Amino acid sequence: MAAHYEPPINWNDHEDIAMKLYERFGNEFGESKIYRIRFTELIEWVLEIPGFTGKREDCNEGHLEMIQSGWVYEWRDNQ
């Protein structure tokens, strides 16, 4: 059976990133805690995602805000 191919993930793949963060942290972070994560910390976690190809310098506040809200939706969907 062929290995499942996952396309590379970049900064504007907010939903994919949110899903990966939820997979990694599960219910360790609820809604209010997700919104309190420091952006410096969030950037590091995103850069650690397997298959993430984005560069640190291409990240901006807009991306991080979208990732946070996507993560919250992902968390809510799993409650």
LOFILUM-520608 format. One record per residue: x, y, z of N, C-alpha, C, O in turn; residue in three letters. Coordinates in steps of 0.001 Angstrom, whole numbers, padded with zeros to 6 digits, always signed. Example, Ala and Ser with C-alpha at 12.3 -4.5 7.8 and 13.67 -1.06 7.14 Angstrom:
<nodes>
+013190-005690+007800+012300-004500+007800+013200-003300+007800+014236-003319+008465ALA
+012850-002250+007080+013670-001060+007140+012900+000030+007870+013409+001138+008039SER
</nodes>
This chain:
<nodes>
+000843-001193+000000+000000+000000+000000+000887+001255+000000+001847+001340+000766MET
+000568+002197-000838+001377+003417-000946+001194+004283+000295+000114+004332+000884ALA
+002258+004958+000676+002190+005864+001823+001262+007024+001476+001208+007474+000332ALA
+000546+007490+002469-000371+008620+002257+000454+009886+002038+001254+010274+002889HIS
+000248+010525+000886+001003+011739+000587+000307+012951+001170-000877+013179+000921TYR
+001039+013719+001939+000490+014968+002461+001218+016118+001800+002443+016210+001887GLU
+000472+017007+001134+001132+018155+000504+001790+019034+001558+001360+019049+002711PRO
+002825+019762+001171+003489+020641+002148+002513+021676+002707+001582+022101+002022PRO
+002735+022068+003941+001878+023045+004609+002633+024372+004680+003824+024407+004989ILE
+001924+025456+004391+002536+026782+004455+001695+027691+005357+000639+027283+005841ASN
+002167+028924+005581+001504+029846+006514+000037+030084+006205-000759+030258+007127TRP
-000348+030096+004913-001755+030396+004622-002660+029171+004677-003852+029275+004387ASN
-002114+028008+005044-002933+026808+005234-003431+026762+006683-003149+025823+007428ASP
-004179+027804+007056-004580+027986+008452-005307+026777+009027-005032+026356+010151HIS
-006237+026219+008252-007029+025093+008764-006166+023854+008984-006318+023156+009986GLU
-005261+023585+008044-004367+022424+008198-003493+022585+009433-003305+021643+010203ASP
-002964+023787+009609-002111+024055+010769-002918+023874+012059-002454+023244+013010ILE
-004127+024434+012076-004990+024328+013265-005260+022864+013596-005239+022474+014763ALA
-005512+022057+012571-005783+020633+012779-004563+019927+013373-004686+019115+014290MET
-003382+020251+012836-002141+019633+013334-001882+020034+014784-001445+019209+015586LYS
-002149+021293+015125-001944+021743+016502-002929+021043+017431-002574+020655+018544LEU
-004171+020882+016969-005144+020178+017807-004722+018716+017986-004825+018165+019081TYR
-004246+018091+016897-003779+016702+016992-002637+016586+018006-002546+015613+018754GLU
-001776+017595+018012-000621+017552+018910-001008+017795+020369-000541+017088+021261ARG
-001851+018782+020610-002138+019198+021990-003484+018732+022525-003708+018766+023734PHE
-004383+018298+021648-005682+017805+022088-006400+018782+022995-006494+019969+022684GLY
-006906+018291+024112-007675+019143+025014-006823+019842+026067-007342+020421+027022ASN
-005505+019777+025878-004598+020485+026774-004865+021994+026698-004683+022722+027674GLU
-005305+022448+025499-005626+023861+025304-007092+023998+024937-007536+023512+023897PHE
-007842+024671+025813-009228+025012+025504-009249+026399+024874-008206+027024+024679GLY
-010448+026867+024560-010612+028130+023843-009854+029307+024444-009075+029959+023749GLU
-010073+029584+025728-009443+030779+026310-007922+030629+026354-007188+031606+026210SER
-007461+029398+026552-006019+029157+026624-005367+029323+025239-004249+029826+025129LYS
-006078+028896+024192-005546+029033+022825-005346+030515+022504-004322+030902+021943ILE
-006326+031334+022862-006226+032771+022561-005180+033488+023414-004807+034622+023113TYR
-004704+032834+024477-003676+033469+025316-002255+033019+024965-001289+033481+025572ARG
-002128+032129+023998-000794+031657+023610-000014+032821+023003-000525+033550+022153ILE
+001204+032979+023443+002056+034030+022873+002400+033671+021433+002655+032510+021115ARG
+002403+034677+020570+002701+034443+019156+004090+033846+018959+004303+033044+018050PHE
+005042+034241+019818+006406+033699+019683+006385+032187+019880+007098+031453+019196THR
+005567+031731+020814+005439+030306+021103+004702+029591+019968+005093+028504+019542GLU
+003635+030221+019491+002832+029649+018413+003677+029448+017155+003575+028418+016489LEU
+004506+030433+016837+005385+030319+015661+006265+029073+015775+006404+028316+014814ILE
+006857+028864+016950+007734+027706+017143+006979+026398+016913+007487+025486+016261GLU
+005765+026314+017452+004969+025093+017302+004619+024842+015848+004635+023700+015389TRP
+004301+025911+015118+003956+025764+013699+005186+025280+012930+005082+024391+012085VAL
+006339+025860+013220+007568+025466+012523+007937+024007+012783+008642+023396+011981LEU
+007465+023443+013900+007761+022043+014249+006822+021040+013579+007053+019833+013659GLU
+005764+021524+012917+004800+020614+012275+005487+019859+011139+006104+020476+010271ILE
+005383+018521+011138+005983+017744+010044+005368+018166+008711+004147+018262+008590PRO
+006207+018415+007721+005705+018809+006413+005458+020302+006267+005030+020766+005210GLY
+005733+021065+007349+005556+022519+007247+006755+023109+006518+007898+022900+006923PHE
+006492+023853+005434+007589+024378+004612+007715+025900+004675+008604+026476+004049THR
+006833+026545+005425+006886+028004+005516+008143+028477+006233+008739+027747+007026GLY
+008529+029703+005940+009702+030298+006583+009240+031241+007689+008223+031923+007563LYS
+010002+031264+008762+009696+032130+009905+009423+033571+009457+008483+034204+009936ARG
+010241+034081+008544+010109+035488+008146+008857+035762+007296+008502+036921+007082GLU
+008193+034716+006817+006967+034918+006032+005722+034942+006917+004611+035166+006435ASP
+005915+034712+008199+004794+034695+009132+004401+036125+009477+005257+037007+009554CYS
+003107+036357+009685+002660+037664+010163+001508+037488+011152+000984+036388+011328ASN
+001133+038570+011780+000103+038532+012814-001224+038002+012278-001938+037277+012971GLU
-001545+038369+011047-002789+037903+010434-002842+036387+010347-003864+035775+010659GLY
-001727+035777+009917-001663+034315+009851-001873+033709+011232-002642+032762+011396HIS
-001187+034261+012216-001253+033710+013567-002656+033818+014154-003118+032908+014842LEU
-003333+034938+013877-004707+035105+014360-005636+034089+013703-006506+033524+014365GLU
-005454+033855+012397-006275+032876+011674-006022+031461+012202-006945+030657+012334MET
-004752+031178+012499-004395+029859+013035-005053+029664+014403-005606+028602+014687ILE
-004990+030698+015244-005610+030603+016567-007109+030351+016460-007637+029470+017138GLN
-007802+031118+015614-009248+030927+015539-009578+029573+014907-010562+028942+015292SER
-008778+029123+013952-008983+027797+013368-008815+026713+014408-009570+025742+014436GLY
-007822+026884+015262-007545+025921+016334-008733+025868+017302-009137+024792+017744TRP
-009284+027040+017621-010444+027091+018507-011625+026339+017884-012306+025576+018569VAL
-011865+026555+016586-012969+025842+015914-012724+024337+015940-013644+023553+016175TYR
-011493+023946+015700-011109+022530+015716-011370+021936+017094-011903+020833+017215GLU
-010991+022675+018127-011203+022237+019505-012691+022098+019802-013130+021099+020373TRP
-013476+023127+019403-014924+023093+019629-015568+021905+018950-016423+021241+019534ARG
-015159+021627+017704-015721+020506+016934-015503+019171+017624-016258+018223+017409ASP
-014477+019097+018446-014119+017824+019075-014630+017699+020514-014326+016733+021214ASN
-015409+018692+020935-015935+018636+022317-017252+017877+022370-017837+017730+023443GLN
</nodes>
